[in-house]
Amino acid sequence: MKNITIVGGGNSAHTLIPLLSRAGNNISLLTRQPERWGDEIIMEYVLSNGEVKDSIKGKIKKISDNAYDVIPDADIIILSLPVSSYRIVLDRIGAVINKEKKVFIGTIYGQGGFNWMVDEIKTKYNLRSVVTFAIGLIPWITRTSDYGKVGINYGPKKVNVAAVSPSHEFENLNKLLLRDICYSYFNTGEFKQADNFLSLTLSVDNQIIHQTRLYGLHLGSNGSWSSFNDIPYFYKDYDELSAKLLEDLDFEYSQIRREIIKRYPNKKFTYMLNYLELERLTYGSSNENIKESFTTSKTLGQIPTPVIKIGHDKWIINSDHRFFYDDIYYGICIAKWIAQKLYIETPVINKILNWAQEILDDTIIEKNKLVDRQEKIFTCGLPSVYGYSSIDELVD
């Protein structure tokens, strides 16, 4: 029996709690809204036709908004949060992580250089026994039906990937945690070990999917609609313009990936993949077309475009949505930083960042060069904010 603390109340938490409780663990929850959570969480396993195939219940031993209540006893800490919140939360809990035993700290979605973030608190709080892990993509498609009570799971990935540091701890983590969050229940979705975190930083796909879709909607309709019924669905109505932008952005990422593989021939980057390669691996699909990979999805169809209403009859793209704060500051900006170090031109990245900074009323890029940010207020995930200045330091 392990003491596992889940930090955050996102969609994933509503799946993690029942699966890990089912495996016999003590589950605690750190959340800003403890009053909204019940002691028992239900996960409904829903098929693509809407049929509930199964449901399982999970118990939460302790729910709190105070890290001192749920962090010191934890053997495993899992973040279920927006990517842009990782560093903030890690800094808040770092002081109360148990220094006297091995503690696994990881995230269910490994975008944005998660190992840099954990290394930051390991140094600050003298955490010598921490094992860091990051899962490349969320292992299943999951939504919240009734917050703090019921979650919906639409099924798992066929293959999952995780990076672990120290790397020899992978098999231990697999036995303690990874198998229980997917394979043990779904009978599929075994975890493979990524040899380095940089593979995840440069190939988890939301950072390129979300931003090219939003930019495509901006180019196609100026990102505004006069009728709610005119707003396209984010995936079901995916168009050729968005698909071409994704293809072009992924090409620039691939240039970065290829150059890193070339420069470090003794390193393995098995799971540093482009969009379609990653989609085929994780879903076991045979898609050859980016657009169809979204429009034919049986689980993404009802996801709306993030918009807000202004005035009486206008809807615009929501600039406060996590798609911007996760995927610009902890996604595309990192790729741009690496590209500059490798002297790779990135015209598509430049266009997206120039557009995004207008939406966000921020200064991210000037004359197609990043504005370096040496701040410590956790608003951006550039390698330089952790004190890194070269690619060598990123290739763990």
Secondary structure, DSSP 8 states (H G I E B T S, - for coil): --EEEEES-STTHHHHHHHHHHTT-EEEEE-S-GGG--SEEEEEEE-TTS-EEEEEEEE-SEEES-HHHHSTT-SEEEE-S-GGGHHHHHHHHGGGS-SSS-EEEEESS--S-HHHHHHHHHHHHT-TTEEEEEESS-SEEEEEEETTTEEEEEEE-SEEEEEEESGGGHHHHHHHTGGGGTHHHHS--EEEEES-HHHHHTT-SHHHHHHHHHHHHHHHHTTEESSGGGS--TTTT--HHHHHHHHHHHHHHHHHHHHHHHH-TTS--TT---HHHHHHHHH------HHHHHHT-SSSTT----EEEETTTEEEE-TTSHHHHHHIIIIIHHHHHHHHHTT---HHHHHHHHHHHHHHT---EETTEE-----SSSS---GGGGT--SSTTT--
